[in-house]
């Protein structure tokens, strides 16, 4: 009888201790590593900074280095294999990952971290609905980093202190970037721009730019003759005739508009492509500074 009671108490104690562990520790980490998968490059950069130097945490980007915004992206067999090994899946949210239902149906135990899950992120609307390109506002990028960190700390309390320290370090860098950009852009003499697609409204709102036209409503889809003519008229009406392409897409439509208007073409990078390596940690900072310099040059 005494042996039975001891065994029973031991079992109850084990259950109690198990209940104190995180959900992730209970169900995952079969190989001793916490596998975090990010949906695309901007999320990879954020998670890389938050988890930097944390032992036992592996970060993998789901999509290929050349994959741009995830409009209409279809999961591949390799993507599904990657998600099978994931403990946590970090997404941009705000409707960017339209494949999310398929991913969660195939992996019902997968923990989702939504970077746009913040009361301080207010989505803009466009012709397609809510615009998901929130990371291109530095302020909203900071809010996304906070949201990711908060949710990772809840799922993985073992590393919460390290996540919080890294988060603070990265937010300090982003805050410095934001101050630099306001200094450079707030007092530009010209504010009207024509962008390649609907990636930049958040950047424009933050730095008081006015997007008067968009070259391609659907990225990768050539504008119709009527749309092309309308954009030509918009560029002709600008005091400084500039239009912006993106490095991920063909500039052919922009080149046609430039020939018709005498406008100049510049490149703004939405920071959606890049190699998923440790060197990517500073890529958002570097490319946003490049965008800042481009806007300065174009709009003086």
N, C-alpha and C positions, 0 to 999 in steps of 0.2 A: 504493500500500500504506500509506504514511504517513497519507494522508487517511482511509483506511478505519479505521486504528487510532484516529485523533483522534476521528472520528465515534463509534466504538464506545465510547471512554472517556467522551466527553461524554454519551452515552446512559446509560451505567452510573451516572455521577455524578448525573444527573437523577433516575434511579430511586432512588438512595440517599437523596437529599434529600427526595423525595416520601415515602419510607418513614418519615422522621422527623416528618412533619406529622401532625396529629391525624386520626382517622377522619372526623370531621365536616368538616374542611377539605378532605380528599381528595374526598369524595363529594358535598358539599353546597355551600352558599354560592354558588350560581350567579349571584346578583345582588349579591354582596359583603356580604350580611347574614345573620347567624345567626338563623334563625327558631325560637323556642322556643314551643311550644304547651302550655298547662296544661289538665288535664282538667276542673277546676272551681275555684270561687272560692278556697278555702283554699290550693290550690297556686299559684294566680295571685299571691296576697299574698306567699307565701314567695319565689317566683322574682323578683317585682318588687323585693323587698328585696335579694336576692342579686346581681341584675344592674343595680341602680340606677347610672346614670351611666356605664355601659359602652358605648362607641361600637360600632356595628355589630351590636348585639344587639337583636332585637325580640321582645317577649313578647305573646302573644295567648291569651285564654282561649277554650276550645273551646265551652263551653255558654253559654246566654243568661243575662243578669243575674238573672233570676227563677228559674233552675233550682236546686232544692234539692239534697239528697243524691242520689247517682246510683243509688239503688235502681231496678233494672229500666229504667234509661235506655236508649233506643234511638237510635243515631246517625242524624242527618238527612243529607240530601243536602248541606246547607251545611257540616255537620261534616266530612263526607268531603272536601269541597273545601279546607277549612282544613287538614286533615291532609296533603293532597297537597303543600302548600307548606311543611310543617314539616320541620325538620332534627332536632329533639329534642322528644319528647313526655314531659312530666312528669306522673306520676300519683301519687295517694295510695297505691295498692296496698292490700294486706290484703283484697282481694276487693271493694273499692268499685266499681271500673270493670269491670262484668261484660261490657261490650262490647269489652274489650281485644283478644280473639282476632280479632274482625271487623276491628278497626283494623289490627292487625299483618298479617293476611292480605292486606289491600288495599294496605298499604305495608310490604313486607318489609324495606326498608332503613331504616325509621324507628328512630332510637335512643330507647330507653325509659329514663327516669330514674324509679326507684321510691323515693318518699319514705319508705316504711316499711321499706326495706332497711337495717335496723340491728339489731345484736345487743342493743342496749339498749332496743328496743321489744318488749314482751311483750304479745301480743294477748289480750284477754279474750274469752270465749265467751258467746253468748246462745242463744236458741231457734233462731236462723237460722244459727248457726255462729260463726265468728270475727267479732267486732265491729270494723268498720273506722274508727270515728270517733276515731282516735287523736289528731288535732290538738287536741281539746278538753281534753287534759292539756297544761298549759304545758310540763312537762318533756318530753313526747313531741313537742310542737311544736318544741322546741329540737332534739331528735334528728332530726326530719324535715328541718329547715333544714340541719343538718350533713350528712345523707345526700344531699340534693339538691346542695349545694355540692360535696361530694366527687366526685360523679358528673359534674357539669358541668365541674369542673377536669380530669377525665380525658378527657372528650370535647372540651374546648375549652381546651387548655393555654395558648393565646395570652392568654387573659383570666384565668388562674388567680389571679394576684396580686390583681386587682381583686375577683374573687369572694370570695377569702378575707378581704379587708379588710371588704367589705360584710357578709359572714357574721358576723364577729366583732362588728361594730357592732350588727347586728340581734339577735344572741344576748344582748348586754349589755342591750338593751331588754327582751327576753323574760325575762331573769333578774330584772330589776327588777320587772317585772309579777308574776312568780311570788312574789317576796318580799312584795309588797303584798297579794296574794291570801291568802297564808298568814297574814299579820298580821290581815287582816280576817275570815277564815273559820274559822281553826283552833279558836277558842274560842267559837263561837256556842253559845247555850244549847240550841238544837234542831238536829237533824241529819237528821231523816226528811223525805223529799220524794217527791212524785209528779210524774213528768215526762211530757212529751207522747209521745215515742217513745224508742227505744233509742239516743239520741244522746249521752247524758251519763254513762255508766258510768266513763269515764276521768277526767272532771272530778271525779266523785263520789269515786273512789278516791284521787285526789291530795289532795283537801281534806276527806277523812274524812266525806263525806256518805253517807247511807243511802237508796238508792232503794227504796221499799217498793212502788211500783206504777207502771205505765205506762198512759197513757190509750189510745193507739193502737199496737198492735204493728206494724202496717203503716201508715206515715204516709200520710194521705190516704184511709184506709179507716175508716169509722165502726166503733166497737167493737160487738160483738154485745150483746144485752140481758144475757146472762150475764156478759160481760166488764165491762159498764157497772156492773152490780150489785156485782161483786167490787171494782171501783175505789171505788165509793161506800162500801163497808164499810171499805176501807183508809184512805180519807180520814177517815171518822168515828172511826177508832181513833187518829188522830194528836192529840197534845196541842196542836199548832198546825195548824189545817186549811188547808193551802196546796197548790195545784197549779199546775203551770207549763205554759204553752202555748209555741208557737214562732211567730214572725212569718210563717213561710212557709206555714202551714196554717190551716185554719178552726178557730176555737175552740169550735165548737158543742157538741162532746161534753164539753169541759171546763166549759162554761156549764151544761149539764145536771147534771153532778156537783156544781158549786158550788151550784146551786139546792137540790139534795137534801141537801146536807151543811152549808150555811151557810159553805162554804169560800171563801177568797179566791184569785183568779186573778192570777198574775204571769207575766211573759214572760222566758224564757231564749232567747238567740239562739245557734244552733249555728254561725253565721258561714259559711253556705254560699251566701248570695246577696249581690250587690252589683255596682255598676258597675265594669267592668274599665278603670279609668283610673289614672293615676299617683297620684291621691289615695287609692287603695285601700291604699297601702303601710302605713298606720297603722291600718287597719280592724280587724285582729285585736286589736291592743292596746286600741283604743277599745271594741270590743264586749265583750271579756273584762272590762274594767273595769266596763262597764255590767252585765254578768252578776254580777260581784262585789257591786256595790251593790244589785242586786235581791235576791240571796240574803241579804245583811245585813238588808235591810228586812223580808223575809218571815220570817226565822227568828230574829229577836230575841225 
